[in-house]
Amino acid sequence: MYEGKIPKKRYKHTLKFLEQFVTKDERILDLGVSNPLSELLRKNDFHVTNTQGEDLDLDTTAVKTDDFDVVTAFEIFEHMVSPFNVLNDIQARKLVASVPLKLWFASAYRSKTDDWDRHYHEFEDWQFDWLLEKAGWRVRKREKFTNPVRKVGIRPILRRFTPRYYLVYAERSK
């Protein structure tokens, strides 16, 4: 279903990280519509339900249920004006999330063709940790990783060794 430029390295890294904390019998709510990563999780026998594309800044109903053991959010929070609201309202006891890190050599991403596909936030690790803490989460494990691109130039070279993504596993602390 999804052809073309699927970030295989990033997805493999995310799957390996998730497998450390989530069992195959736990029910996962993945924030965002079905995508190549949620399909990869299903292919690996995880029980994944996706949200339906609702604006999670305005409607957090999807996470206000005890139907799920885990919420995953992979590159979602940077698109939100206020990720605190949805993070605060999550009823699941586990969270696995990733965000793009703010890079000193590249401005925040903004699509020229899609009004939704832009980053309102690009985080420093401490900012994301603080956001999680304020919303009642305790970070148990964190990783930064690169995802190099096959392009020529100074920024592609810098992306080979500068971490671009921040991945966390957190548990409810309240």
PEDA-V601487 format. One line per field, one symbol per residue. burial: # if it has 9 or more other C-alpha atoms within 8 Angstrom, else .. A space follows every 10 residues. Layout:
# PEDA-V601487
burial=???
This chain:
# PEDA-V601487
burial=.......... #..##..#.. .....##### ###....##. ##...###.# #.....#..# ..###..### ########## ..#####.## ##.####### ##.....#.. .......### ###....##. ###.#####. .#.#####.. .....##.## ..######## ##..
